[in-house]
Amino acid sequence: MYVEEKNYLLALNGLKKFVTLSKEKKRFSMIDLKNFMEPIFWEAGYRGGGKTDTQTAVLIVVTGGAGDLINSSAVIRETRRLYPDAYITLCVPQFCSMVVENCPYVNEIVGISEIAWFNHDVSRLISQVKVAITLLRRRYHIAFAICNGTASVAELTCYVSGARTIKSNLHVERGRMHQVDVDLSVLDSITGHPISNRKMEVWISSKSMAYARNLIRNINGYKYCAVCVGGSGKRKQYPPQHYVKLLRLILTEERMIFLILGGKEEKRQGNIIKEDLKEHAVDLTGTTLDEAAAILKYCDYCITNDTVTLHIASALGVPVLQIHCFPVDLNPYAYNMISGS
């Protein structure tokens, strides 16, 4: 499974040389990269052979945001089921790696720099070569590119790892398929039939579960509803004053306590809702994502913006209402008319 040092250095130096050439041209393409690296990968033993390996090595690369990682949980679980004795490396964006830190199905988690997301051409290549410094030490028999958002990052990462075979969901005819089914298509193509267990999972630490149990109390028949006020940018955040109106309307029908969830940056929204609803709201903004997931597990309902808690609630089987603040034309990048009212 491990690559001999001389072969590792041969492949790594080959990638570094390609980076130098690409800097001179100020651009690169996957075709150029493959044409340059394939002879080197063959010489270094990353192609063919592998008969002396005592353990299969599998690489899973998932791109996108925290919600995308929840959607990909089924792929991660089912990869372990298909390769029970394999050494599995999971490669994810550093900025949302906390979603998978308690994952029981992988042996190793490697973070991808944000540079790979927000920069293009040669700088993106350079960032992935830095990842390859770690990945090239193992001889990966197969790599799965689970593409969300910046799709090329997943396939590029798989390639610079030297993986012998690469399976990608990038070219799947998506139509109205759920993202979970799109992701699982890479495994469906191996088994020859659809994977039967397509359920998402959330991996929560025992410490956070204990925290949530101590927090949640079933008092006088009240139900608990998580209200998740975060979101990646204003375009995904329903204004707190509108949340207050909605929650007050719910209180006319239900005995409810609202648990306000969000990051430290959502403290202002949490304060606004708490000050208005008084004893009917608990401001829990500032909790970690792991703690928020544990709290959601004990809730009866969830109301959330388009953010990771939407996917967590769905995976946990909690009835969820998503507040979708996009304009009528459903363009998420258009001006959000609601946010200023």
N, C-alpha and C positions, 0 to 999 in steps of 0.2 A: 504493500500500500504506500509505503514511503518511497520517495525518489532518491536515488543516489546523489550525493552532493555535487559531483561533477556534472551530472545531467540536469540537476536543478539549476546550477549556475549557467549552463549552456542555454537553457530556455529563458531564464531571467535576463541574461545579458542580451539575448536576441530581442526581447521585448524592449529593453532599454535602448538598443541600437535603433529599433524602429521608431521609438519616440524621438530620438535625435534627428532622424531623417524627416519625420513629420513636422518637427519644429521648423526645420529649414523651409519646408513647403507651406507651413502654416495651415495645414489641413491633413486629414487622413480619412480613409474609407475602410469599411470592413473587408472589402475585396482586396485592397492593398495589404491590409494586415494579414489576411489568410494566405495570400500568395507569398508573403515574406516569411511567415511563421511556420507554415506546414512542413517544409523540409527540416526545420530546426526541431519541431516537435517529434518528427519521426526519428531523427538522429538521437534525440534525448530520451527516446523510449516512451513517450506519452501516447504514441499511436501503435496499434497492434500489440501483440505479446500480452504481457500482464499475467502469464501463467504462474509466475512465482509469487504472486500476491496471495497472502493468507487471508485477507479480509477485503470485501468489496467496499469501495468508498463512493458515497453519493453526495452530490452538491445540489442544494436547492437555493435559488436566488429569487427573492421576492422584492419587487419594486413597488413604489406607491407610498401611501400614507398608512397611518395606524389602522384605519378601517379596512384597508386592503389586506393587511396582515391577518386580521380576524377572518376575513373571507377565505384566506389561504390556509387556515388552520386545518381544514379537511385534507388538503394535499399533503401537509406535513405529517399528519397522523397516518394517512393511508400509505405514504412512502415508507414509513417505518413498518407497517403491516406487510408490505410487499418485499421489503428488504430487512427482515428481523435482526440479522446479525451484522448489518453494514455499519460502517462509521459514517455518520451523516453530519455534514456541515451545512448550517443554515446561514445564508448571507442576506442581510437586511439593511435598510437605511439606518444610520446611527441615530437620527433624530426621533425614531419611533421603536428602537430596539427594546424598550421597556415592555412592549406588548408580548414579547416572546421570551423574556428572561426566565420565566418559570416553566417553559415548554419541556415536557418529559421525553419527547421523541427524538431529540437531536443530541449529538455529542459535543457540538461546538457551534458557537455563534460568532460570526465575523461581521463587523459593521462596514457599510459603504459610506464614504464621505459625502456630505451635501454638495461638494464641488461637482460630483458626478451628475447632480440633478440640475443645477443652476448655471453650469458652464457647458460649453459645447466644444466640438472639434478637439484640438490637441490637449487642452486642459482636462477634458473629460477622459481622454486616453491616459494621461499622466496619473490621474486619480485612481484609475482602475489597475494600472501597473503596480501601484502601491498595495492594492488589495492582493494582486497576484504574488507579491513577495511571500504572503502567508499561504495562499491556495496552491501554489506550484509545488509545495513540499509534499503534497499527497498526489497519488496517481488516481484521479477520479475516473471511475468506469462510466458514470453517467451523470449528467447535470440537467436539472430542470429549470428553465427560465420562465418564471411566472411574472408576466409583464403587466404592469398597471402604470398609468401615468407616463413617465419617461421610459418608453418601452425598450429603446436601444441599450439602456444601461444593463438590463438583465442579461441580454444575449451577449453583450460585450464582456461582462463579468464571467459568464460561463466559458467564453472562448479563451480569455487570458488565463483561466485556471488550468488550461491544458486538457480539459475533460475529453475523454475519448468519444463519447456520444452526447449530443445536446438535443433535448426535447423542449419545445417552446409552445406556449399558448398564443403567441403573437398572431399567427395566421389562421386562427380558428374563426369560422364564420359565426359571429356572435348573435346577430339578430336580436331576439328578445331573451336570450339565455341569461340566467343569473350568473353573476361573477364567479360564484362557487363552482358552477358547472363548467364555465370557461376554464377555470384553473385546473379542475380535475380532468379535463380533456387530455392533458399530457400523460396521465396515468391510464385513462381509458384506452389510449392508443397502444399501450404496452400489454395490457391484459386482454385486449380484443373484445371487451364488453364493458358496459358502464360499471363504475365502482358503486357498490350497493349502499354503503354508508356515506352519505353526502352531507352529514351534519357538521356545522361549525363548532368550534370549542373555544373556551376562554380558560387560560391557565392562571389561577389565582393562588397566591401564597397563603400558607396556614396562618401567618401573622395577620394578614389583612382580613381573613375570614373571621378570626377572633375579634378583631377591631370592629367589624360590622355587626357581629352577634351582640357585642356589648352596647353598640349604638342603637340597634333596632329593638324596640319594645312594642308589643301589641297592647296598646292602652285603650280601654273602653271602646273597643270595636272600630277604632280608627284604621283606615288603610294607609299605606305608604306609597307615595308616587314620587319617583325621582324626576327632577326637572334639570335638564342638562343644558346650560346656557352658553357653553363654549362653541368653538368653530374656527376653522382656519381662515380668518379674515372676516371683515364686516359683512361681506356678501352672504355669509352663511349664519349670521347671528341675528336671531329674532330679538327686537328691542325689549328690554326688561319691563317697560311700562305696558307693552302689549301682553307680555306673559302675565302680569298682574291681572289684567282684565280677564284673560282666559281662565286663570286659576280661581278667581273670585266667582266666575260663572260655574265652575265645577263644584265649588263649595256650596252652591245653592241646591245641589243634588246629592252630594256625597260627603260623608264624614271622612276627611282626608288630612293627612299631614304631608307637606311637600318638602322633600329633601333636595336642596339646591346644590348641584354638583358642577364643578368647573375647576380650571386651574387657578393659580395665583393671579393671573391677569384678568380673571373674571370676578374678582372681589367686588368691584363696583356694582355689577349686575346683581350679584347675590345680596348685597346690602339693600338695594332698592326693593327687591322682592320681599326680603325679610321685614324691612321696616313697614311695609304696607300690610302684609298678611299676619304679622305678629306671631302668635302662638301656633298658627297653622303652617309655619315654615321654619326650617332649620337650615341655616347657611353653612354649607360644607364645602364651599369653594376653597381651593387650596389643597385638597386631598390629592394623593397620588393616583395615577390611573389604576394601579393595582387595588387600592382601597376603594375607589369608585366602582370597580367591577364587583368587588365583594358586597358593597352596599346594594348595588343593582340586583344581585342574586336574591336579596331578601325583600325586594320591593314588589308590590302588587301590580304597579304600572310604571311606565316611563314615558315622559314627554321630552323630546330632544331636538336640537338642531341637527343639521346634516354634519355629524361628526362621529368619532369613533364609538361613542356610547350608543349610537343607533345600532351598530353592528354587534356590540357586546350584549345589549338587551335582547336582540334577536337570537343570538347564539345561546343565551341563557333561557330562552323561552318566556321572557317577560313581555306581556302585551305592550307594544310601543306605538306612540304617535309621533311622527316626524313633522316638525314645523319647517316647511319648505318656503324660504323667503325669496326664491327666484321670481323674476317677472313672468308674465303670462306666456311668453314665448319660450320659457324654460332655458333661456341662455344664462348659465351661472356666472358669466363674466360681464353681463350687462349691469348698468347702474341699478342698484337696489332701491326701489322707490319707497319701500317700507321703512328702511333704516333711519330716515331723517324725520319721520312723522312722530 
